[in-house]
């Protein structure tokens, strides 16, 4: 029996510019019926897998899901648990920063990640997750040994 060599190319990790472009493409799927504020996000796993997300609005606003959380929850639902980068993009005058709820989710599930904040005019700022939510509340604040 003869074995064939795989011709699959190993995909190189995306650089920040490519991640921003992927987030811009994800933004096109946003459901922003009420605010017209469209956001796209990308999360990269330790294994190099890419998950995208866009914001999905609801008429109550409170049930709206931000792009960053959609991307992270998609990855988590597929079994991913380790992340290296998150990119978020919107049509804002400055780079688009995650909201407080998204910062908490990033802290809980991707605290070691680089967070790439960008807008459609190529303004980009990059942060470590702990820079976005200093003195964060997390699992280490919970007493799991309590009876």
Secondary structure, DSSP 8 states (H G I E B T S, - for coil): ---------------HHHHHHHHHHHHTT-B-TTT---EEEEEEETT--EEEEE-B--TTSTT-B-HHHHHHHHHHHTT---EEEEEEEES-SS-----HHHHHHHHHHHTT-EEEEEETTS-EEEEEHHHHSTT---GGGS-TT--
